[in-house]
Amino acid sequence: ISVLLLAGSVPSLAAQCSKYDVTSADANSFQPFSATGVYNSDTTVTMSCEGELVPLWDLAAALGDTLSLYCNSDGNFVPDSDRTYSGEVICVTCVAGDANFDCTNGGTCNADHSCDCPTGYNANGRVCEEITCPLLPSAIQSASPDGPYKVNDVVTLTCTSGHVEGSDTSVKDQTITCKDTGGFDPTPLDCIVCGSSADCTNGECVSKKCVCDAADNYILSTTDATVCELVECAADSCSGR
């Protein structure tokens, strides 16, 4: 049996589109899922960007969180709403001038679709987050003004007991500034009551505080944190001490 094949009668293979990774640090995902990453022509898929990124084509039009793509007869994915498009579909952080996808809090969306934030802010995706410096004064240290603090805020720390560590015992205050690193400059020092037991009267220096021996009837003075005072009273009057 012979088979005659006429010229031009061999059917051509249908075009296919391959899933591609967008030109960004984050991968995209296509639905429905294809184990081979290959889709036949005349197929529509939904592309999603990872994280907070958004799909973009023509480097101008943001389309929301997902984008419907169409596999055309040339074997290329194009936006389903613009099947004549021949450019690249990418996932980006921000879109300049777009009310939904521009940088927030005064940030600028650059040509590479990354956010530049103003002084005192750090970029977290397209959100410019204000930098603050947390401060937790100790039980023997107060801060003015109260926190949290913005970049360039100046804070005065005052030792309500003792003195600034590493300084003369007369030094009670230190001034620090909130920096754009989220920390203070200079680094805040602790307030200490004592450096050794020699700094304590009738007591011992423990963890930089004077500790009194209650068994010997000593208690810490209410006016001087370096002095342990002897409690003297009649034998029958000390039970409430």
Solvent accessible surface area in square Angstrom, and as a share of the most:
residue,aa,sasa,rsa
1,I,220,1.12
2,S,109,0.70
3,V,121,0.70
4,L,151,0.75
5,L,131,0.65
6,L,120,0.60
7,A,110,0.85
8,G,84,0.81
9,S,61,0.39
10,V,113,0.65
11,P,116,0.73
12,S,107,0.69
13,L,177,0.88
14,A,77,0.60
15,A,29,0.23
16,Q,104,0.46
17,C,1,0.00
18,S,72,0.47
19,K,70,0.30
20,Y,68,0.26
21,D,97,0.50
22,V,9,0.05
23,T,92,0.54
24,S,45,0.29
25,A,111,0.86
26,D,58,0.30
27,A,57,0.44
28,N,7,0.03
29,S,38,0.25
30,F,6,0.02
31,Q,98,0.44
32,P,86,0.54
33,F,160,0.67
34,S,24,0.15
35,A,95,0.74
36,T,111,0.64
37,G,15,0.14
38,V,55,0.32
39,Y,17,0.06
40,N,87,0.45
41,S,29,0.19
42,D,108,0.56
43,T,39,0.22
44,T,65,0.38
45,V,2,0.01
46,T,54,0.32
47,M,0,0.00
48,S,32,0.21
49,C,15,0.09
50,E,74,0.33
51,G,70,0.68
52,E,122,0.55
53,L,24,0.12
54,V,0,0.00
55,P,0,0.00
56,L,0,0.00
57,W,25,0.09
58,D,92,0.47
59,L,117,0.58
60,A,70,0.54
61,A,41,0.31
62,A,21,0.16
63,L,59,0.29
64,G,22,0.22
65,D,103,0.53
66,T,66,0.38
67,L,9,0.05
68,S,46,0.29
69,L,0,0.00
70,Y,30,0.11
71,C,0,0.00
72,N,25,0.13
73,S,94,0.61
74,D,111,0.58
75,G,20,0.19
76,N,82,0.42
77,F,18,0.08
78,V,4,0.02
79,P,0,0.00
80,D,44,0.23
81,S,101,0.65
82,D,46,0.24
83,R,120,0.44
84,T,128,0.75
85,Y,24,0.09
86,S,111,0.72
87,G,45,0.43
88,E,95,0.43
89,V,3,0.02
90,I,15,0.08
91,C,4,0.02
92,V,7,0.04
93,T,30,0.18
94,C,0,0.00
95,V,8,0.05
96,A,68,0.53
97,G,74,0.71
98,D,36,0.18
99,A,109,0.85
100,N,115,0.59
101,F,23,0.09
102,D,42,0.22
103,C,14,0.08
104,T,55,0.32
105,N,88,0.45
106,G,67,0.64
107,G,14,0.13
108,T,81,0.47
109,C,14,0.09
110,N,45,0.23
111,A,104,0.81
112,D,106,0.55
113,H,27,0.12
114,S,44,0.29
115,C,15,0.09
116,D,84,0.44
117,C,36,0.22
118,P,52,0.33
119,T,116,0.67
120,G,10,0.10
121,Y,64,0.24
122,N,84,0.43
123,A,56,0.43
124,N,90,0.46
125,G,36,0.34
126,R,36,0.13
127,V,65,0.37
128,C,0,0.00
129,E,79,0.35
130,E,75,0.34
131,I,17,0.08
132,T,60,0.35
133,C,0,0.00
134,P,101,0.63
135,L,36,0.18
136,L,168,0.84
137,P,57,0.36
138,S,62,0.40
139,A,102,0.79
140,I,30,0.15
141,Q,22,0.10
142,S,49,0.32
143,A,17,0.13
144,S,70,0.45
145,P,80,0.50
146,D,122,0.63
147,G,40,0.38
148,P,106,0.67
149,Y,3,0.01
150,K,114,0.48
151,V,24,0.14
152,N,99,0.51
153,D,53,0.27
154,V,85,0.49
155,V,0,0.00
156,T,51,0.30
157,L,1,0.01
158,T,47,0.27
159,C,7,0.04
160,T,87,0.50
161,S,35,0.23
162,G,13,0.13
163,H,17,0.07
164,V,4,0.02
165,E,52,0.24
166,G,81,0.78
167,S,43,0.28
168,D,93,0.48
169,T,89,0.52
170,S,82,0.53
171,V,57,0.33
172,K,85,0.36
173,D,77,0.40
174,Q,27,0.12
175,T,79,0.46
176,I,1,0.00
177,T,34,0.20
178,C,0,0.00
179,K,76,0.32
180,D,82,0.43
181,T,119,0.69
182,G,24,0.23
183,G,30,0.28
184,F,27,0.11
185,D,80,0.42
186,P,81,0.51
187,T,102,0.60
188,P,44,0.28
189,L,88,0.44
190,D,87,0.45
191,C,12,0.07
192,I,13,0.07
193,V,8,0.04
194,C,0,0.00
195,G,60,0.58
196,S,55,0.36
197,S,53,0.34
198,A,97,0.75
199,D,67,0.35
200,C,12,0.07
201,T,69,0.40
202,N,86,0.44
203,G,20,0.20
204,E,113,0.51
205,C,29,0.17
206,V,78,0.45
207,S,98,0.63
208,K,84,0.36
209,K,101,0.43
210,C,9,0.05
211,V,74,0.43
212,C,27,0.16
213,D,70,0.36
214,A,65,0.51
215,A,94,0.73
216,D,82,0.43
217,N,62,0.32
218,Y,52,0.20
219,I,80,0.40
220,L,77,0.38
221,S,10,0.06
222,T,139,0.81
223,T,128,0.74
224,D,60,0.31
225,A,25,0.20
226,T,38,0.22
227,V,39,0.23
228,C,0,0.00
229,E,82,0.37
230,L,85,0.42
231,V,34,0.20
232,E,143,0.64
233,C,63,0.38
234,A,62,0.48
235,A,107,0.83
236,D,129,0.67
237,S,74,0.48
238,C,38,0.23
239,S,121,0.78
240,G,78,0.75
241,R,126,0.46
